[in-house]
Amino acid sequence: MKLFLDSALADEIQYAIDNWALDGITTNPRHVQVSGKAFLEAIQEIAAMVAGTEITVSVQTNPHKHDDADAIITEARKLAVISPNFVIKMPCTEAGFKACYTLAKEDIRSNLTLCFSASQALQAMRMGAFYVSPFIGWKESNAEPSQQFIEDCVAIRDNYCFTTEILVAAVRNGRQIADAAVMGADITTAGFAVWQESFNHPYTDMGLGKFQDFWDQTPYGEIVSIKG
């Protein structure tokens, strides 16, 4: 499963590139706002960081235009020329699906975001989405199960041999990351702190403490050559 970072902060992105074998980056309006930079400034900075790599960067079209396919297409074309790493995000709306269909014919890759049902995912796949992003954290916050949702999206893709990759988003903890992997998702995107927390475990820390104590009580010795 591919590891994507959900962030627009340059220091987080660079750290993940250097240390995590990062496969991709997802941004959204909140992440760009947190960066304190203008939208185009922020995404062009990220584009420079991943230039010459296979790391994809999902960049958002104007959410106010969610019901205007022509506006989504126009903006997507402008964004796509900035970087070959860019995948253009548009919402799982009727206009978003239509825009995706047109852009796919132009080899402009789309990430259909804000997906909350398997039927939305199906239409995204039919229309040629490069990624479809089922949001699971929001659903679980409202007491809706997410495992079956992911499994349904993967099954639909596999049943009909669609090429769309399932990018599980709005992930809040390590359990959700593991669920996405078990259910066969292609990608999980999560925030910097969520990934760091998922790499650690209190029992690992406890075990290290015990091993360190034993290590300190044991002579290291010397390497002695062994004659054959």
C-alpha positions in Angstrom: 0.0 0.0 0.0 1.3 3.5 -0.9 1.9 6.1 1.8 0.6 9.6 1.1 1.1 12.6 3.3 -1.9 14.9 3.8 -0.2 18.3 4.2 0.9 21.5 2.5 3.7 22.3 5.0 7.1 22.2 3.3 9.0 20.9 6.4 6.6 18.0 6.9 6.8 17.1 3.3 10.6 17.2 3.2 10.8 15.1 6.3 8.5 12.5 4.8 10.4 12.4 1.6 13.7 11.9 3.4 12.5 9.3 5.9 9.3 7.5 4.9 9.7 6.5 1.2 6.8 8.9 0.5 4.7 8.0 -2.5 2.4 11.0 -2.7 1.0 14.2 -1.2 -2.6 15.3 -0.8 -3.5 18.9 -0.2 -6.8 20.7 0.5 -7.9 24.2 1.2 -7.4 23.8 4.9 -3.8 22.6 4.5 -2.9 25.5 2.2 -4.5 28.0 4.6 -2.4 26.6 7.5 0.7 27.0 5.4 0.1 30.8 5.5 0.9 31.0 1.8 -1.2 31.9 -1.3 -2.6 28.9 -3.0 -0.4 29.0 -6.1 2.7 29.8 -4.1 2.1 26.8 -1.9 1.5 24.2 -4.6 4.4 25.5 -6.7 6.7 25.1 -3.8 5.6 21.5 -3.4 6.0 21.0 -7.1 9.6 22.0 -6.9 10.2 19.7 -4.0 9.0 16.6 -5.9 10.3 17.6 -9.4 12.0 14.6 -11.1 10.3 12.0 -8.9 7.2 9.8 -9.2 5.6 11.4 -6.1 2.1 12.7 -7.1 0.6 15.8 -5.6 -3.2 16.2 -5.4 -4.1 19.8 -5.8 -7.7 21.2 -5.3 -9.9 23.0 -7.7 -12.0 25.9 -6.4 -14.7 24.2 -4.2 -17.1 27.1 -4.9 -17.3 25.7 -8.5 -18.4 22.3 -7.5 -21.5 22.4 -9.7 -19.8 23.9 -12.8 -18.1 21.3 -14.9 -16.7 23.9 -17.3 -15.1 25.9 -14.5 -13.6 22.8 -13.0 -12.2 21.8 -16.4 -10.7 25.2 -17.1 -9.0 25.4 -13.7 -7.8 21.8 -13.9 -6.1 22.5 -17.2 -4.3 25.6 -15.7 -3.1 23.6 -12.7 -2.0 20.5 -14.7 0.5 22.5 -16.7 2.3 23.6 -13.6 3.8 20.2 -12.8 3.6 16.7 -14.3 3.3 15.4 -10.7 0.0 17.1 -10.2 -3.3 15.2 -9.9 -6.2 17.5 -9.9 -8.8 17.2 -7.1 -12.5 17.7 -7.8 -15.5 16.7 -5.8 -17.7 13.7 -6.2 -20.5 15.7 -7.6 -22.3 15.4 -11.0 -20.2 18.3 -12.4 -17.0 16.8 -10.9 -17.7 13.4 -12.6 -18.4 15.2 -15.9 -15.2 17.2 -15.6 -13.2 14.1 -14.8 -14.5 12.4 -17.9 -13.4 15.2 -20.2 -10.0 15.6 -18.5 -9.3 11.9 -18.7 -9.5 12.2 -22.5 -6.8 14.9 -22.3 -4.5 12.7 -20.1 -5.1 15.0 -17.1 -5.3 12.9 -14.0 -8.1 13.5 -11.5 -8.6 12.7 -7.8 -12.3 12.5 -7.1 -12.5 13.7 -3.5 -15.2 13.9 -0.8 -16.4 10.4 -1.6 -18.8 9.0 1.0 -20.6 6.2 -0.8 -19.6 3.2 -3.0 -22.0 4.5 -5.7 -20.0 7.7 -5.9 -16.8 5.7 -6.1 -18.4 3.6 -9.0 -19.2 6.7 -11.0 -15.7 8.2 -10.4 -14.2 5.0 -11.7 -16.5 4.9 -14.7 -15.5 8.4 -15.6 -11.8 7.7 -15.6 -10.6 9.0 -12.3 -7.0 8.4 -11.5 -7.7 8.3 -7.8 -11.0 8.2 -5.9 -10.8 9.3 -2.2 -13.3 7.6 0.2 -13.3 9.7 3.4 -13.5 7.4 6.4 -12.7 9.6 9.4 -15.7 11.8 8.9 -18.0 8.7 8.6 -16.7 7.1 11.7 -17.1 10.4 13.6 -20.8 10.0 12.8 -21.0 6.4 13.9 -20.9 5.0 10.3 -18.6 2.0 9.8 -15.8 2.4 7.3 -14.4 -1.1 6.7 -17.3 -2.2 4.5 -17.2 1.1 2.6 -13.6 0.5 1.7 -14.2 -3.1 0.9 -17.1 -2.2 -1.4 -15.0 0.4 -3.3 -12.2 -2.2 -3.8 -14.6 -4.9 -4.9 -16.3 -2.6 -7.5 -12.9 -1.6 -8.9 -11.8 -5.2 -9.2 -15.1 -6.6 -10.4 -15.0 -4.4 -13.5 -11.3 -4.0 -14.0 -11.3 -0.3 -13.5 -7.8 1.3 -13.3 -8.7 3.9 -10.6 -6.7 3.6 -7.4 -8.5 3.7 -4.1 -7.0 6.5 -1.9 -8.4 6.3 1.6 -8.6 9.7 3.1 -9.6 11.5 6.3 -7.6 8.9 8.3 -7.3 9.6 12.0 -5.3 6.8 13.6 -3.3 3.6 13.0 -6.3 1.3 13.3 -7.8 3.0 10.2 -4.5 2.8 8.3 -4.4 -1.0 9.1 -8.1 -1.3 8.1 -7.4 0.3 4.7 -4.5 -2.1 4.1 -6.5 -5.2 5.1 -9.4 -4.2 2.9 -7.1 -3.8 -0.1 -6.9 -0.1 -0.6 -4.1 1.1 -2.9 -3.2 4.2 -0.9 -3.8 5.8 2.5 -3.3 9.5 3.1 -2.9 10.9 6.6 -1.5 13.8 8.5 2.0 14.0 9.7 1.2 13.3 13.3 -1.1 10.4 12.5 1.7 8.7 10.5 4.3 9.3 13.2 1.9 7.9 15.9 1.2 4.8 13.7 4.9 4.0 13.5 5.2 3.8 17.3 3.7 1.7 20.1 4.0 1.9 23.9 4.9 -1.7 24.1 7.8 -1.1 21.7 9.0 1.7 24.1 8.6 -0.6 27.1 10.5 -3.4 25.4 13.3 -1.1 24.4 13.6 0.0 28.0 14.0 -3.6 29.2 16.5 -4.5 26.4 18.5 -1.4 27.3 18.7 -2.4 30.9 19.9 -5.9 30.0 22.4 -4.5 27.4 23.9 -2.2 30.1 24.4 -5.2 32.4 26.2 -7.3 29.8 29.9 -6.9 28.8 30.2 -6.2 25.0 33.4 -8.3 24.6 35.8 -8.4 21.7 35.5 -9.8 18.2 37.7 -12.9 17.9 38.6 -14.3 14.5 37.4 -17.8 13.8 39.9 -20.1 12.1 38.4 -22.4 9.5 
